[in-house]
Amino acid sequence: TSFPIANDLILFPSGYLGWIKAITADAGGDQLDVYAVNQNVTTAMLAGAAGQVVSFISNAQGEGSGAPGTRRYGVTARSNIVQIFKNSAKITDVQKASKVEFVYEGKEYYFYKLQHDLLMKHRGDISHAMIFGQISDENFTASTSYLTDANSNRVQTTRGLREYITTYGIDDTSAAQIFDLDYVKSLVRRFAAARCPEEYMILGGIEGAIAFTEFASALTAGVSFSPNARININGSTVDVDVDTWKGFGHTFMFKRLPLLDHKETINFTGSAGFQNEMYFLPMDKVRDEGSGADVERFRIRYLSGDGLDFRYLERMDGKLAPNPTSLDSVLQSEYQSIMGLEVCGPDHFAIVKLQ
């Protein structure tokens, strides 16, 4: 998988180095003409047996030599699709009297409770999709469409954070884990092997908050504090919460994600169990192959163009709208968004299911 070429250096499991003088194509695979770097090292000392794994760590070129052979590197391209979100609600002229008044920068404003409830529902739909969304098999440009609405309009769904991690990242959801020191050691070893960054934000619900605090503050006793517990006492206040933990060359910052505790959609008896998960998100930036610029690891992308911004498109219809559009004594509010989640380098993300 390393595409070796002539003049590469090979590190054998024995610890000795070999140097590739030439490569000859063969029907069963390339033949490598290898010399030990030190002529006193024998073939037996190199211990190049069948089935062993070697690594190509460097190269050594001859004095006055020409350019070495070319090496081709593959690029893994990953993509997501956007999702269309729409919500609407309608109130009559009597219901329209329900207003919410507020002051912003010294000026008095008001909005209708309908608008607030509708916007919260709209934003909630988007938030759930960005975390738990699953990408549809086909999209708007496919020759066929598996998802169509009652009017035969095509439907597509975006891939959320969870599916990004379970598909490409470190996935520890097949069995529930105890989030303790041994697990963290195992996790950072896998982070190091995958060339991951060293600073992470952990997203979790109340179960994640309990697990992280018990780990970071050594609260291992079931009914009382462990003798090893780290307790901060300020006057009459006992504080055992730890927001940031550093160890083994890594930094973990825990952030509460209340969405995981939503009693109607996520955290209820018989649910999918997502409330028991924690998500590890790298906090560095990653190089974009196309532009060469450093970009955020995760962000929401939305469509815009032709004078419209589909981040949040609001429309008011009816006779009671600020600009009346009909003779019906109603006010109908509508929100539309066209968004999708972009995650760069999902191989460096991780997910764990807690016991």
VMD Tcl script that draws the C-alpha trace (Angstrom):
set ca {
  {0.00 0.00 0.00}
  {3.04 2.29 0.15}
  {3.89 2.04 -3.61}
  {7.63 1.44 -3.07}
  {10.10 2.57 -5.69}
  {13.84 2.04 -6.20}
  {16.09 3.65 -3.54}
  {13.46 3.39 -0.79}
  {14.57 2.24 2.67}
  {12.69 -0.67 4.27}
  {12.34 -1.14 8.02}
  {12.08 -4.85 8.85}
  {10.44 -6.23 12.02}
  {13.94 -7.23 13.15}
  {14.83 -3.54 13.36}
  {17.36 -3.62 10.51}
  {17.14 -1.47 7.39}
  {17.13 -2.67 3.81}
  {17.66 -0.62 0.65}
  {15.79 -1.27 -2.62}
  {18.20 -1.34 -5.55}
  {15.68 -2.24 -8.22}
  {12.07 -3.32 -8.75}
  {11.04 -5.83 -11.38}
  {7.43 -6.32 -12.41}
  {6.18 -9.86 -11.93}
  {2.85 -11.58 -12.55}
  {2.45 -12.35 -8.86}
  {3.50 -8.86 -7.73}
  {6.63 -6.71 -7.94}
  {9.98 -8.28 -7.08}
  {12.22 -6.10 -4.90}
  {16.01 -6.44 -5.06}
  {16.88 -5.53 -1.46}
  {20.31 -5.01 0.14}
  {20.98 -4.65 3.85}
  {22.26 -1.16 4.62}
  {25.09 -2.71 6.64}
  {26.89 -5.45 4.71}
  {27.49 -7.38 7.95}
  {23.72 -7.90 8.30}
  {22.78 -11.24 6.78}
  {19.52 -12.27 5.17}
  {18.70 -14.26 8.30}
  {19.26 -11.15 10.42}
  {16.88 -9.19 8.23}
  {14.39 -11.99 8.89}
  {12.34 -11.21 5.81}
  {9.87 -14.07 6.10}
  {6.61 -14.57 4.21}
  {3.64 -12.88 5.79}
  {5.63 -10.25 7.64}
  {4.72 -6.58 7.40}
  {7.44 -4.09 6.57}
  {7.39 -0.30 6.30}
  {9.05 2.05 3.84}
  {10.37 4.84 6.04}
  {12.73 6.88 3.86}
  {14.95 6.83 0.76}
  {18.67 7.03 -0.03}
  {19.83 8.30 -3.45}
  {23.14 7.86 -5.23}
  {25.62 10.73 -5.63}
  {25.03 12.51 -8.92}
  {21.95 10.43 -9.61}
  {18.99 11.61 -11.62}
  {15.45 12.13 -10.44}
  {13.88 9.13 -8.69}
  {10.86 7.34 -10.01}
  {7.48 8.96 -9.58}
  {5.04 7.93 -6.90}
  {1.29 8.37 -7.20}
  {-0.81 9.11 -4.14}
  {-4.53 8.51 -3.93}
  {-7.01 11.11 -2.69}
  {-10.16 10.05 -0.91}
  {-13.12 12.22 -1.90}
  {-16.16 12.33 0.36}
  {-19.33 14.31 -0.13}
  {-22.67 15.01 1.47}
  {-25.94 16.43 0.19}
  {-28.22 19.18 1.43}
  {-31.70 18.68 2.82}
  {-34.75 20.89 2.35}
  {-36.46 21.85 5.61}
  {-39.90 23.49 5.61}
  {-42.36 24.33 8.38}
  {-45.54 26.39 8.40}
  {-48.33 27.33 10.83}
  {-51.49 29.41 10.62}
  {-53.46 31.50 13.12}
  {-56.77 33.41 12.83}
  {-57.47 37.04 13.56}
  {-58.47 36.24 17.16}
  {-55.36 34.14 17.84}
  {-53.22 36.88 16.36}
  {-53.73 38.91 19.53}
  {-51.19 36.66 21.30}
  {-48.01 38.73 21.08}
  {-44.61 38.58 22.76}
  {-43.08 41.98 23.47}
  {-39.36 42.61 24.02}
  {-36.77 45.38 24.03}
  {-33.69 45.21 21.82}
  {-31.01 47.92 21.88}
  {-33.41 50.32 23.56}
  {-36.23 49.84 21.06}
  {-39.49 48.02 21.66}
  {-40.47 45.18 19.33}
  {-42.97 42.35 19.30}
  {-43.53 39.08 17.52}
  {-46.34 36.55 17.55}
  {-46.08 33.44 19.68}
  {-46.87 31.46 16.55}
  {-43.66 32.70 14.96}
  {-41.60 31.75 18.01}
  {-43.06 28.25 18.29}
  {-42.69 27.68 14.55}
  {-39.10 28.90 14.42}
  {-38.14 26.73 17.40}
  {-39.68 23.72 15.68}
  {-37.85 24.58 12.45}
  {-34.50 24.97 14.18}
  {-35.11 21.77 16.14}
  {-35.69 19.83 12.93}
  {-32.40 21.14 11.56}
  {-30.48 20.37 14.75}
  {-31.72 16.79 14.86}
  {-30.80 16.26 11.19}
  {-27.30 17.68 11.64}
  {-26.60 15.21 14.47}
  {-28.68 12.13 13.65}
  {-29.38 12.50 9.91}
  {-28.71 9.62 7.53}
  {-27.81 10.28 3.90}
  {-30.38 9.10 1.36}
  {-29.40 6.54 -1.28}
  {-30.27 8.86 -4.15}
  {-30.45 12.61 -4.62}
  {-32.08 15.25 -6.81}
  {-29.72 14.59 -9.73}
  {-30.03 10.79 -9.80}
  {-31.66 9.09 -12.76}
  {-34.21 7.56 -10.38}
  {-35.42 8.56 -6.96}
  {-36.33 6.22 -4.14}
  {-37.86 8.98 -1.98}
  {-40.69 10.99 -3.54}
  {-43.51 12.91 -1.89}
  {-47.24 12.71 -2.69}
  {-46.70 14.98 -5.70}
  {-43.78 12.90 -7.04}
  {-41.23 15.54 -5.96}
  {-37.83 14.08 -5.15}
  {-36.61 14.08 -1.56}
  {-33.04 13.78 -0.27}
  {-31.61 13.77 3.26}
  {-28.25 14.90 4.62}
  {-25.71 12.85 6.55}
  {-25.49 13.93 10.20}
  {-22.54 13.96 12.57}
  {-23.29 10.55 14.04}
  {-23.37 8.79 10.66}
  {-20.16 10.55 9.60}
  {-18.38 9.05 12.62}
  {-19.90 5.56 12.48}
  {-19.10 5.36 8.75}
  {-15.57 6.78 8.67}
  {-14.33 7.39 12.23}
  {-13.55 5.40 15.37}
  {-16.82 3.65 16.22}
  {-17.23 2.18 19.72}
  {-20.99 1.66 19.64}
  {-21.13 -2.09 19.03}
  {-20.75 -2.68 22.77}
  {-21.25 -0.35 25.74}
  {-17.98 0.93 27.23}
  {-16.96 1.94 30.73}
  {-15.47 5.42 30.36}
  {-12.47 5.00 32.63}
  {-8.69 5.37 32.47}
  {-8.19 2.11 30.59}
  {-10.68 3.16 27.91}
  {-9.07 6.60 27.50}
  {-5.67 4.92 27.10}
  {-7.09 2.68 24.37}
  {-8.71 5.65 22.65}
  {-5.62 7.87 22.58}
  {-3.56 4.96 21.22}
  {-5.99 4.71 18.30}
  {-5.94 8.49 17.87}
  {-2.15 8.39 17.66}
  {-2.16 5.51 15.17}
  {-4.61 7.41 12.93}
  {-2.45 10.58 13.09}
  {-5.23 12.48 14.85}
  {-4.86 15.91 16.45}
  {-4.37 16.19 20.20}
  {-7.21 18.53 21.19}
  {-10.81 17.33 21.25}
  {-14.23 18.58 22.23}
  {-16.55 15.92 23.65}
  {-20.29 16.31 23.11}
  {-22.58 14.41 25.46}
  {-25.90 14.52 27.25}
  {-26.44 14.06 30.97}
  {-25.10 10.49 30.79}
  {-21.95 11.78 29.14}
  {-21.62 14.54 31.73}
  {-21.86 11.99 34.54}
  {-19.35 9.64 32.91}
  {-16.84 12.41 32.16}
  {-17.09 13.92 35.65}
  {-16.73 10.53 37.33}
  {-13.66 9.84 35.21}
  {-12.03 13.27 35.48}
  {-12.73 13.66 39.23}
  {-12.19 9.98 40.16}
  {-15.71 9.60 41.56}
  {-15.59 5.82 41.44}
  {-17.51 4.97 44.62}
  {-21.18 4.11 44.23}
  {-22.64 5.72 47.36}
  {-19.90 8.09 48.50}
  {-16.82 9.86 47.21}
  {-13.86 7.65 46.36}
  {-10.76 8.18 48.53}
  {-9.05 9.28 45.31}
  {-11.74 11.82 44.38}
  {-10.66 15.32 43.40}
  {-12.98 17.73 45.20}
  {-12.86 21.52 45.04}
  {-14.46 23.15 48.10}
  {-15.16 26.87 48.03}
  {-16.82 27.92 51.26}
  {-19.96 25.79 51.49}
  {-19.88 24.78 47.81}
  {-18.51 21.43 46.65}
  {-17.50 21.38 42.98}
  {-16.50 18.10 41.31}
  {-17.10 19.12 37.69}
  {-14.09 19.18 35.38}
  {-14.60 20.85 32.00}
  {-11.14 20.11 30.58}
  {-8.93 17.08 31.17}
  {-5.34 16.77 29.94}
  {-3.40 13.55 29.83}
  {-1.37 11.25 27.58}
  {-0.56 14.17 25.30}
  {-4.25 14.92 24.64}
  {-6.76 17.52 25.80}
  {-10.46 16.72 26.18}
  {-13.05 19.48 26.72}
  {-16.55 18.33 27.61}
  {-19.54 20.28 26.29}
  {-23.13 19.47 27.15}
  {-25.41 18.70 24.18}
  {-28.96 19.04 25.61}
  {-30.42 17.58 22.42}
  {-29.31 14.14 23.62}
  {-31.65 14.49 26.62}
  {-34.75 15.55 24.68}
  {-37.48 13.45 26.31}
  {-39.72 13.40 23.23}
  {-37.24 12.59 20.46}
  {-34.09 10.98 21.91}
  {-34.13 10.10 25.62}
  {-37.21 8.00 26.31}
  {-37.95 4.39 27.16}
  {-37.52 2.27 24.05}
  {-35.47 4.86 22.15}
  {-32.47 4.14 19.91}
  {-30.19 4.80 22.89}
  {-28.37 7.82 21.47}
  {-28.61 9.51 24.88}
  {-25.84 7.18 26.10}
  {-23.32 8.26 23.43}
  {-20.45 10.75 23.44}
  {-18.94 12.28 20.32}
  {-15.25 13.25 20.06}
  {-14.67 16.19 17.69}
  {-11.14 17.41 16.80}
  {-10.74 21.14 17.35}
  {-8.01 21.90 14.82}
  {-8.37 22.82 11.16}
  {-7.65 20.61 8.18}
  {-6.12 21.38 4.81}
  {-8.53 21.49 1.87}
  {-7.03 19.72 -1.16}
  {-8.87 21.91 -3.65}
  {-8.07 25.40 -2.37}
  {-5.05 24.65 -0.18}
  {-6.67 26.63 2.64}
  {-7.22 25.46 6.21}
  {-10.93 24.85 6.86}
  {-13.02 24.04 9.91}
  {-13.49 20.39 10.81}
  {-17.27 20.66 10.80}
  {-19.72 23.29 9.62}
  {-23.20 23.72 8.21}
  {-23.37 24.62 4.53}
  {-26.48 26.22 3.04}
  {-27.60 27.23 -0.42}
  {-27.80 30.84 -1.52}
  {-28.18 32.59 -4.81}
  {-30.50 34.62 -7.02}
  {-31.01 37.04 -4.14}
  {-32.23 34.33 -1.73}
  {-30.50 33.08 1.39}
  {-31.72 29.60 2.26}
  {-30.21 29.62 5.71}
  {-33.52 30.87 7.10}
  {-36.08 32.00 4.55}
  {-39.15 33.51 6.23}
  {-42.47 34.31 4.58}
  {-45.71 35.74 5.98}
  {-48.97 35.17 4.06}
  {-52.61 36.08 4.53}
  {-54.71 39.18 5.08}
  {-53.08 39.73 8.50}
  {-49.53 39.59 7.15}
  {-47.43 42.80 7.21}
  {-47.89 42.85 3.44}
  {-51.33 41.23 2.87}
  {-51.38 38.52 0.21}
  {-55.03 37.35 0.37}
  {-58.50 38.24 1.68}
  {-58.54 35.45 4.30}
  {-58.32 36.79 7.87}
  {-55.39 34.59 8.81}
  {-51.68 34.88 9.31}
  {-49.61 32.01 7.95}
  {-45.91 31.83 8.77}
  {-43.51 29.71 6.75}
  {-39.84 28.90 7.19}
  {-37.57 27.18 4.70}
  {-33.91 26.17 4.88}
  {-31.70 24.21 2.51}
  {-28.74 22.94 4.50}
  {-26.28 20.11 4.88}
  {-23.50 19.14 7.28}
  {-19.88 19.19 6.14}
  {-17.32 17.21 8.14}
  {-13.68 17.25 7.01}
  {-11.40 14.38 7.97}
  {-14.09 12.25 9.69}
  {-11.45 9.54 10.19}
  {-10.24 11.60 13.17}
  {-13.62 11.66 14.93}
  {-14.81 9.11 17.46}
  {-18.02 7.92 19.08}
  {-18.46 5.85 22.25}
  {-21.54 4.21 23.71}
  {-21.57 4.35 27.52}
  {-22.64 1.63 29.92}
}
mol new
graphics top color blue
foreach p $ca { graphics top sphere $p radius 0.5 }
foreach p [lrange $ca 0 end-1] q [lrange $ca 1 end] { graphics top cylinder $p $q radius 0.2 }
display resetview
